[in-house]
Amino acid sequence: MRFTHEKGNEFQRGIFEQAGCTQQTAAERKQCLLDLPANKFSYKQGVSVMKGAAYFEFPMSLGLDAEYAGLIMIDPTVVTVTPRNLKNAGFTPSSRLPVIVSNCAEENYKVAVWPYSPPFSSEAELKEKLGPQFKQISDDENVVETVIALYPDKDPVTVWSLMTCDMRSTCPSNDVAEDMSTATNRDIYRLYVTHRSSFGIPAFHGYDSWAFFWLRH
């Protein structure tokens, strides 16, 4: 939502380099990838094909090369502009087009791990983790205290979960939705899922599908 297809392609080109497929043409690189054994595409072989995992982590914690996580890959022929720049697009729907921009409140909550092995048992541990992480993206000496104060009465795990999701998804989605709303003939709706089931499961990544179409709690 924040990058063009050119920028996305630049980030993703690293996969070809790791796999050793650096041929001149796209057709040659594609054939090179097709010829590789399946086990080549694994962390043990050093090919980080699952870089999307950065979406579930603190920004920049996995390095700049992993920061293409969450990109909407835009075909420059079919969709000529990013969602953020729809106002300046050279095309307009002939009738009102409803668009829903949504995300869950705790996209990166690790529901299979954290209930049994919480990553933080105290606010002190949380601050110890956040300190070096924020130094990579902010010069504000008080940023850790400021951010934690945004989530009053929350346990350390929930603070981490909400905060990283806000940075990765909620706030950027808010910005993009507002920008999209200025485009002609489009009705933009912002959906933010905070619902917790009776099991106590928070709104983690994919939870909206459970809550709306499967779970009945």
N, C-alpha and C positions, 0 to 999 in steps of 0.2 A: 504494500500500500504506500510505501514511502520511496520506492525506487523504480526506475525505468527498466525495461527488458534488457537494455544494454548493461546496466549495472548488475542485474541478476545474472546475466550470462558471464560477466566478469568474475563474479564470486564462484559460480558453479564450475568454471573452467578448471579450478583446482582439482576436481575429481579426475579429469582426464590426465592431468599431470601426474597425480599419484598412481594412476593405473598404468602409466607409461604409454598412453595413447596421445601422442603429441603431433600427429601427422598434420599436414598442411590443410587438407580439405575436411569439411564436416563428414563427407561420405567415408573417407578413410578412417577418421576417428571413430565413427559409428561401427565400422566393420571390425576395427581393433577391439572395441568393447565386446562385440558379439563373439569374437574368437577367444576371449578370456574364459578360463574355467570359473565356475560359480564360486569356488572357495576364495577366489581372488578378491571378491567383494566382501571383505570381512575386516574387522578391526585388527585381527591378528596379522593380517597381511598389510596393514597400514593404510587401507583405503577407507576413509571416513565417509562412506556413502550416506550415513544417517546423520548428517550435520543438522537436520531439522531439530535434533535434540536440544540445540541451543535455545530454542523457543521456550523450553521449560526450565531454563536456568537464568541466573542473574546476568544482565547484559555485560558482554565482553568477558565473562568468566571462562569461556572456551576459546577466546582469541578472536581477532578480527575476521579471519577466514570463515568462521562459523556463523557470522552475523547476517548471512542471507536468510537465516531461518525466519519463516513467517512471510516471506515475500510472495506477493501474488505475481506469478509469472505471466507477463502480458505479451501476447502475440502482436507485433507492431502492425500487422495487416488487418487482423480482425478487430482488435481493441487498440486504438491508436494512442490512447492517453491513459495515464494512471487514474484510479478512482478519485484521487485528490484533485486532479486537474480537469474533471468533467465539464466544469463551467466553460473552459476554453476549447472544448472538443468541436470538431467540424461536423458533428452529426447530432440530431435530436430526435427522440422518439416521437412518433406521430400522435400518440395519446399518452396520458399520464402513466408513468411506469413506477410501480411500488418497489422499493429496494429495502431489504432488512439487513442491517449491520449488527451482528450479534457476537457476544462472547460470554463465557462463564466467569464467575467471580474468582475462582481458584483453579485456573486452567492447569497449573503445574503441580497441583496437590497429588502426591504419589500414594494413591489409595491402597495399593497393594503392599506398601512398605511402612509409611509413616504411622498408621494407627498402632503398629506393633513395635516399631523402632523409630521413635520421633528423632529428628535430626538435632533438635534443641530442647534441652530440659530447663533452661533458664534464660532470662533476658540477657544476662552477662554473656552466655555462649552465643546468643544471636548477635550481640554487638561485636564480639570478637570475630565473627564470620563476616559481618557487614563492613567493618572498618577497611580492610584491604580491598574489598570489592568496590566500594564507593570511591576509593582513591584513584581508581582507573578511569572514572568518569566525572569526578567532581573535585573542585578545589575548596569547597566549603568545609571548614573544620567541624562544623556543628551539624552536618547533613544527617548523620546517623540518628542523633537525638531528634532532629526535626522530623525525619521520616517515621520513626517509631511512634512519635506523638500523634501521627495521623490515624493510628489504629488503636484508640484507647480501649482498655479492658479486654484486649485480645491476648491469647497465649502466644509464646514465641513462634510456634509452628504456624499458626494462623497468620501472624504478622508477616512472616517470610512468604507464605503462600499468596496472600492478598497483594503484598507489595510487589513481588516479582511479576505477578500477573498484571497488575496495574501498569507497570513499566513496559512490559512486553506487549500487552494486548488492549487493556481497557482504555488507557489514555490515548494511545495512537488511534484506536478505533473511534473514540469520541471526536478527535480532531478530523479524521477522514470523513466521518458522517456529517460533520458540520460543513466541511468544504463541499461535499457532494450535494448537500441541500441547496446550494446556490445554483445548481445546474437547472436548465429549463426542462419542464415536463417530467420531473422525477420527484416522487414522494419518498423521503428517506425516513425510515423507522429505526430507532436504536433500541435493541433488546439486550438487557443485561441480566443474566440469570444468577440469582443468589440463593435459590431454594435449596434447603437441605432435606433429605428424606428422613423418615422416622428412624432409619438406621443410623442417623448422624453423619451420613456421607455428604461432604460439601460439594459444591458445584465445580467439579474438576473437569478436565478436558474430555469432551464427549458426553458429559452428564446430561446436557440438555436433551440429547436423543433418548436417554434412559427415562428422564422425567416426563417428557412429552409423549413418548410413543411406547414405553414399555413398563417402567415402574409405576405402581399405583399406591404410593405411600405418602 
